[in-house]
Amino acid sequence: MSEPTGRKTTKEQRAEARAERVKAHKRQEAARARNRRIAVVSGAVGGAAALALVITFVATTTEPPQRPQDIEIAGLKEFPNLPATHIDPVPVDYEANYGMAVPAGGDHSQIWLNCGVYDQPQSNENAVHALEHGAVWVTYDPKTATDDDIAALRGAIPDQYTILSPYPGQPAPFMASAWGAQIEMETVSDERLTQFIDRYWKSADAPEPGASCSGALQGPGLVA
């Protein structure tokens, strides 16, 4: 049954909430900058008036929102200090080199994989380059994932800067990877997927945040 006309889908609501968190973080940074300017004025001019201005501003400032990098995720695996060398055409053994069953960064191809939904496995080296640009890669074991599972994953991830694809032999039914970070999930309803996306999607901690996630390699089996 389709949702009533005019009602936002769950995916649209999540996207709006994520955008609002980004705006809130920017407002927080702007408030901090204003605080620093006021502190300078207070120190230079002194006096009760400047002090009252500071007290009034602080008292009326709302509680700062949680920053993406402060989101705690149970079972999070992190891979610090990863190299990011282009190694074409040499393949990378991500498990031997970095201890990753599914790649979450490291040396990779100079050509990134276009973000999107795929129904076939994708090249590790190209997908990792997309992670370098701030994408999140969600993978599933094709032996156990159902059509409903895949549809649920498609509904849970943003339309941009994400890759969804099968990954045969991965150690968990579902996984999410970003540059230097990864979680394993038993079900598609795991709330940590939303937490992971909120923390790492288009993250400024990626080596090349904001670089394109399209216009390069279209992998096999592109669905959307």
Protein Blocks (a to p, Z undefined) as FASTA:
>chain_A
ZZdehiacfklmmmmmmmmmmmmmmmmmmmmmmmmmmmmmmmmngpjklmmmmmmmmmmp
ccddddfklpccehiacdehiacbdfbfbdcdfklmnopabdcedjddfbdcdedddfbd
cdfklmmmmmmnopacddddfklmcfklmmmmmmmpcfbhpacdddehiabfbdcddehi
acddfbfklmklmmmmmmmgopakbmbghiacehiacdehiaZZ
